[in-house]
Amino acid sequence: MIKNNIKALRLTKHLSQEQLAEKAKVSVRTIQRLEAGEDASISTLNLVAGALGVEVGDLFPRTDSAKQQEKFSLQMHNFNHNCTNVMKNLRTLSGFTILATLL
């Protein structure tokens, strides 16, 4: 059994299993199997994700490691942004120091 978000996504889009199946061009039984956590091919997952307007990865819950990776990426982005600001400030201060020395 593979935990997935297909039913929740379907319900947020206000779709019945039949409507999703029709949109995805798969059988209702396929939707039922997916929602029950059975395996599916990547092509089937692509069809269902497309019908729901999401990426295939969005069909599955994020793992703790994925959440941690996302948090780390955000922290690194903020760190890089802060470093850039510090370097700009240092360049500005250097310019003032040179200017003050010349005066």
C-alpha positions as CSV (number, residue, x, y, z in Angstrom):
1,M,0.0,0.0,0.0
2,I,1.4,3.4,-1.1
3,K,0.1,6.4,0.8
4,N,-0.9,9.1,-1.5
5,N,-2.9,12.4,-1.7
6,I,-5.0,11.5,-4.7
7,K,-8.3,11.3,-2.9
8,A,-7.7,14.5,-1.0
9,L,-6.7,16.3,-4.2
10,R,-9.7,15.0,-6.0
11,L,-12.0,16.2,-3.2
12,T,-10.4,19.6,-3.2
13,K,-11.2,19.9,-6.9
14,H,-14.8,18.8,-6.2
15,L,-14.5,15.8,-8.5
16,S,-16.1,12.4,-8.2
17,Q,-14.0,9.3,-9.0
18,E,-15.9,9.0,-12.2
19,Q,-15.2,12.6,-13.2
20,L,-11.5,12.3,-12.4
21,A,-11.3,9.0,-14.3
22,E,-12.9,10.7,-17.4
23,K,-10.6,13.7,-17.2
24,A,-7.5,11.5,-16.8
25,K,-8.7,9.0,-19.5
26,V,-8.4,6.0,-17.1
27,S,-11.0,3.7,-15.7
28,V,-12.9,4.4,-12.5
29,R,-11.4,1.2,-11.1
30,T,-7.9,2.6,-11.7
31,I,-8.8,5.7,-9.6
32,Q,-10.2,3.4,-6.9
33,R,-7.0,1.3,-6.9
34,L,-4.8,4.4,-6.7
35,E,-6.8,5.8,-3.8
36,A,-6.5,2.5,-2.1
37,G,-2.7,2.8,-2.4
38,E,-2.1,0.2,-5.1
39,D,0.9,0.5,-7.4
40,A,0.5,2.3,-10.7
41,S,2.7,3.0,-13.8
42,I,4.3,6.4,-14.2
43,S,2.2,7.0,-17.3
44,T,-1.0,6.5,-15.2
45,L,0.3,8.8,-12.5
46,N,1.1,11.4,-15.1
47,L,-2.4,11.2,-16.5
48,V,-4.0,11.5,-13.0
49,A,-1.6,14.3,-12.0
50,G,-2.4,16.2,-15.2
51,A,-6.1,15.8,-14.7
52,L,-5.7,17.2,-11.2
53,G,-3.5,20.0,-12.4
54,V,-0.5,19.0,-10.2
55,E,2.9,17.5,-10.6
56,V,3.3,13.7,-10.0
57,G,5.3,14.4,-6.9
58,D,2.3,16.3,-5.5
59,L,0.3,13.0,-5.5
60,F,2.4,11.8,-2.6
61,P,3.0,13.2,0.9
62,R,6.3,14.8,1.6
63,T,8.6,12.8,3.7
64,D,10.4,14.3,6.7
65,S,13.6,14.3,4.7
66,A,11.9,16.2,1.9
67,K,10.6,18.8,4.4
68,Q,14.1,19.0,5.9
69,Q,15.6,19.5,2.5
70,E,13.1,22.3,1.7
71,K,13.8,24.0,5.0
72,F,17.6,23.7,4.5
73,S,17.3,25.1,1.0
74,L,15.3,28.1,2.3
75,Q,18.0,28.6,5.0
76,M,20.8,28.5,2.4
77,H,18.9,31.0,0.2
78,N,18.5,33.4,3.2
79,F,22.2,32.9,4.1
80,N,23.3,33.7,0.5
81,H,21.0,36.8,0.5
82,N,22.5,38.0,3.8
83,C,26.0,37.5,2.5
84,T,25.3,39.5,-0.6
85,N,24.0,42.3,1.5
86,V,27.0,42.2,3.8
87,M,29.3,42.3,0.8
88,K,27.5,45.4,-0.6
89,N,27.8,47.1,2.7
90,L,31.5,46.3,2.9
91,R,32.0,47.8,-0.6
92,T,30.1,50.9,0.4
93,L,32.2,51.2,3.6
94,S,35.4,50.7,1.7
95,G,34.5,53.5,-0.7
96,F,33.8,55.8,2.3
97,T,37.1,54.9,3.9
98,I,39.0,55.6,0.7
99,L,37.1,58.9,0.2
100,A,37.8,59.9,3.9
101,T,41.5,59.1,3.5
102,L,41.7,61.3,0.4
103,L,40.0,64.2,2.1
